[in-house]
């Protein structure tokens, strides 16, 4: 079953985690921009609404995995899962100074 799931991912162009991340980043940024334009809310208010939507998504998916067995094998553990999600959000949101040599884009050739 796992092989079938991987084959389905490849059909849709989701062969690796970076591709999935880039696609989700793009879709979420578009949704964020639209919400800002339409609502007139401040950026943090829109991010709060997005966080609520993500929490709702987690709850709905977790409920489905608790109610019936799933071939993916995931067994939700809400407290641990939420801590993992919080850690991922915190790590991704940390600002890194642009003056780090390893992260600076090359501007030319010597």
C-alpha positions as CSV (number, residue, x, y, z in Angstrom):
1,X,0.0,0.0,0.0
2,X,2.9,2.4,0.8
3,X,4.3,1.9,-2.7
4,X,0.9,2.7,-4.2
5,X,0.8,6.0,-2.1
6,X,4.3,6.9,-3.3
7,X,3.3,6.2,-7.0
8,X,0.2,8.5,-6.6
9,X,2.5,11.2,-5.2
10,X,4.8,11.0,-8.2
11,X,1.8,11.3,-10.6
12,X,1.0,14.6,-9.1
13,X,4.6,15.9,-9.1
14,X,5.1,15.4,-5.3
15,X,8.2,13.2,-5.5
16,X,10.1,14.8,-2.6
17,X,9.5,16.8,0.5
18,X,11.0,20.0,-1.0
19,X,8.5,20.0,-3.9
20,X,5.6,19.5,-1.4
21,X,7.0,22.3,0.8
22,X,7.4,24.7,-2.1
23,X,3.8,24.0,-3.4
24,X,2.3,24.5,0.1
25,X,4.4,27.7,0.6
26,X,3.1,29.1,-2.7
27,X,-0.6,28.2,-2.0
28,X,-0.5,29.5,1.6
29,X,1.2,32.8,0.5
30,X,-1.5,33.3,-2.2
31,X,-4.3,32.6,0.4
32,X,-2.6,34.9,2.9
33,X,-2.4,37.7,0.3
34,X,-6.0,37.3,-0.8
35,X,-7.2,37.3,2.8
36,X,-5.2,40.5,3.5
37,X,-6.7,42.2,0.3
38,X,-10.3,41.1,1.0
39,X,-10.5,41.4,4.7
40,X,-8.5,44.6,5.5
41,X,-7.2,42.8,8.6
42,X,-3.7,43.3,9.9
43,X,-1.2,40.6,8.9
44,X,-1.1,39.0,12.4
45,X,-4.9,38.8,12.5
46,X,-4.9,36.9,9.1
47,X,-2.1,34.6,10.4
48,X,-4.2,33.9,13.5
49,X,-7.1,32.9,11.2
50,X,-4.8,30.7,9.2
51,X,-3.5,29.1,12.4
52,X,-7.1,28.3,13.4
53,X,-7.7,26.8,10.0
54,X,-4.6,24.6,10.4
55,X,-5.7,23.5,13.8
56,X,-9.1,22.6,12.4
57,X,-7.4,20.6,9.6
58,X,-5.4,18.7,12.1
59,X,-8.5,17.9,14.3
60,X,-10.5,16.7,11.3
61,X,-7.7,14.5,9.9
62,X,-6.9,13.2,13.4
63,X,-10.6,12.3,14.0
64,X,-10.8,10.4,10.8
65,X,-7.6,8.4,11.8
66,X,-9.1,7.6,15.2
67,X,-12.5,6.5,13.9
68,X,-11.2,4.0,11.3
69,X,-8.0,2.3,10.4
70,X,-6.0,4.0,7.7
71,X,-3.4,2.4,5.4
72,X,-0.9,5.2,6.2
73,X,-0.5,3.8,9.7
74,X,-0.7,7.2,11.5
75,X,-2.1,7.1,15.0
76,X,-2.8,10.6,16.3
77,X,-1.5,11.6,19.7
78,X,-2.9,15.1,20.1
79,X,-0.6,16.4,22.8
80,X,2.6,15.1,21.1
81,X,1.4,16.0,17.6
82,X,0.6,19.6,18.7
83,X,4.0,20.0,20.4
84,X,5.6,18.8,17.2
85,X,3.6,21.3,15.1
86,X,4.4,24.1,17.6
87,X,8.1,23.3,17.3
88,X,8.0,23.2,13.5
89,X,6.2,26.6,13.5
90,X,8.7,28.1,15.9
91,X,11.7,26.8,13.9
92,X,10.3,28.0,10.6
93,X,9.4,31.4,11.9
94,X,12.8,32.2,13.4
95,X,14.5,35.1,11.7
96,X,18.0,34.4,10.5
97,X,20.3,37.4,10.0
98,X,21.1,38.0,6.3
99,X,24.8,38.7,7.0
100,X,25.7,35.0,7.4
101,X,28.1,34.2,4.6
102,X,26.6,30.7,4.0
103,X,23.2,32.1,3.4
104,X,24.1,35.1,1.2
105,X,23.3,34.7,-2.5
106,X,26.3,35.0,-4.9
107,X,26.1,38.4,-6.6
108,X,28.8,37.8,-9.2
109,X,32.0,36.0,-10.0
110,X,35.5,36.9,-9.2
